[in-house]
Amino acid sequence: MELNQLKCFREAARQKNITRAAAILHITQPALSKTINRLEEDLGVRLFERKNKSIELNQYGQAVLEHTEAIFSELDDIRQHIADIQAGGVGVGEICIGSTLPSSDQTWLQASIRDFILTHQKVRVSQHQPSPEALKESLISGGIDIAVGGGFLDCPELQWTELYAERMGILVCAGDPLAQEGTISLTDIKERPFLCNNSNGEMELLTYELCARAGFTPEVRVASNYSGMIGELVSRGLGVAFVPERVFLHHLSSGSGPWEANLRLCRLTEEYCVLRCGVAVAPDRYMTTAAQALYGTIMERRERKQ
């Protein structure tokens, strides 16, 4: 069994088509088929089932693919570990961090990264804001070193530490009868259209999760990264929106828009209506010295989020 055989097998499994896989690998179709056949001969079993013009992994192929991905993951870690040693430790190297937090709610994270950069000026730091699904997949695969986001990162594949949890409220128009209630239940608004400041999907994902726990599927009429537009639409009575209570109180004091005077916050009776935020790493992946140092800087702010 050779690494090249596993590389060819993995690509064929991903593409489910010999022709496409061969083109990606820059080899001929017969050469790819021959390589896979040799792997099957070495293992003594067939790995694919042919279906018309496509191929599908059988139970043996699924098992081999699982081990193959682990092998290449280990190889990536070896290369990264060697590069880390050559870079000379925490003072140099590169780190990739991903977050699904709204930019308006990243003051503490920005401060953590800034403090790290000021003391490690030779380290290359890149920050990305992918969707929740892409963030999780990228952390598991090694595309990023550290992820900051909601409870969706709390899964068996990752080591997730909760940094804080914030109570969520419902933003309504001042003229809405609910505005006089002060405290409501999610079931009181199950027939209302929802507006989501989705912030790369985080708030939209939370909207569906919380409403599902209350026993209904929300009608999300607008999902946008423009929080000001969402606030203005709510102020005009076009729907309701989830918002952290702290964020509402902050904007109320800052008065960033003339329409904000027409907004009210209703507190929710459901105790589970919280926005959880944490930091996650992949325990099975190699973590560079520089990434460990940034992770430590973030963890230091766990009790003093700004």
Summary of the structure (lengths in Angstrom):
residues: 306
radius of gyration: 24.5
end to end distance: 53.4
largest distance: 74.1
contacts: 943
relative contact order: 0.15
helix: 49%
strand: 24%
